[in-house]
Amino acid sequence: MHTANELRKIQVPHGKVTWQIDRNVNTTNVCIANCKFCNFFRRPGHEDSYITDIETYKQKIDRYTVLYSYRCSKLCSRHP
């Protein structure tokens, strides 16, 4: 974090700092990739797996963009 702040001071010498709120809307947590860094995915058939239907997905996007977000990203897993 210290290094990032020092680089920011070089790149933005006037000191004005802004940030962007970014929300990730997931369509599913079912994945077969087995990435070593991901603690989010569930294997097909797992009791905690889900697939979001299109209407719920639209509602999530509407809620996030209206309430707090300037940007909404779609995350994808490698669904079988």
C-alpha positions as CSV (number, residue, x, y, z in Angstrom):
1,M,0.0,0.0,0.0
2,H,2.9,2.3,0.8
3,T,4.4,1.8,-2.7
4,A,1.1,2.4,-4.4
5,N,0.7,5.7,-2.5
6,E,4.2,6.8,-3.4
7,L,3.5,6.1,-7.1
8,R,0.2,8.0,-6.9
9,K,2.1,11.0,-5.5
10,I,4.4,10.9,-8.5
11,Q,1.6,10.5,-11.0
12,V,-0.9,12.9,-9.4
13,P,1.3,15.6,-7.9
14,H,-1.6,18.0,-7.2
15,G,-2.8,15.6,-4.5
16,K,-6.4,15.3,-5.6
17,V,-7.5,11.7,-5.2
18,T,-10.8,10.1,-6.4
19,W,-12.1,6.6,-6.4
20,Q,-14.7,4.7,-8.3
21,I,-17.3,2.4,-6.7
22,D,-17.5,-0.8,-8.8
23,R,-20.0,-3.5,-8.1
24,N,-19.6,-7.0,-9.5
25,V,-22.9,-8.7,-10.3
26,N,-22.5,-12.5,-10.5
27,T,-24.7,-14.6,-12.7
28,T,-23.5,-17.9,-11.1
29,N,-21.0,-19.3,-8.8
30,V,-20.9,-22.7,-10.6
31,C,-17.5,-23.2,-12.1
32,I,-15.2,-26.0,-13.2
33,A,-11.9,-24.0,-13.6
34,N,-10.5,-24.9,-10.2
35,C,-8.5,-21.7,-9.9
36,K,-6.2,-21.8,-6.9
37,F,-7.0,-18.2,-5.8
38,C,-10.8,-18.4,-6.0
39,N,-12.8,-19.1,-2.8
40,F,-16.1,-18.1,-4.4
41,F,-16.8,-20.9,-6.9
42,R,-18.9,-24.0,-6.2
43,R,-18.8,-27.3,-8.2
44,P,-21.8,-28.2,-10.3
45,G,-24.4,-29.8,-7.9
46,H,-23.0,-28.3,-4.8
47,E,-25.7,-27.3,-2.2
48,D,-24.5,-23.7,-2.2
49,S,-24.3,-23.3,-6.0
50,Y,-26.7,-20.9,-7.7
51,I,-27.6,-19.5,-11.1
52,T,-29.3,-16.1,-11.2
53,D,-32.3,-15.8,-13.4
54,I,-32.4,-12.9,-15.8
55,E,-35.1,-10.9,-13.9
56,T,-33.1,-11.1,-10.6
57,Y,-30.0,-10.2,-12.5
58,K,-31.7,-7.1,-13.9
59,Q,-33.0,-6.1,-10.5
60,K,-29.5,-6.4,-9.0
61,I,-28.0,-4.2,-11.7
62,D,-30.8,-1.6,-11.3
63,R,-30.3,-1.6,-7.5
64,Y,-26.5,-1.3,-7.6
65,T,-26.5,1.5,-10.3
66,V,-29.2,3.5,-8.6
67,L,-27.9,3.2,-5.0
68,Y,-24.2,3.3,-5.1
69,S,-22.4,2.6,-8.3
70,Y,-21.1,4.3,-11.3
71,R,-19.9,1.1,-12.9
72,C,-21.4,-2.4,-12.8
73,S,-19.2,-5.3,-13.9
74,K,-20.3,-8.8,-14.9
75,L,-18.2,-11.6,-13.5
76,C,-18.3,-15.0,-15.2
77,S,-17.2,-18.4,-14.1
78,R,-16.5,-21.3,-16.3
79,H,-19.9,-22.8,-16.1
80,P,-20.0,-26.3,-17.6
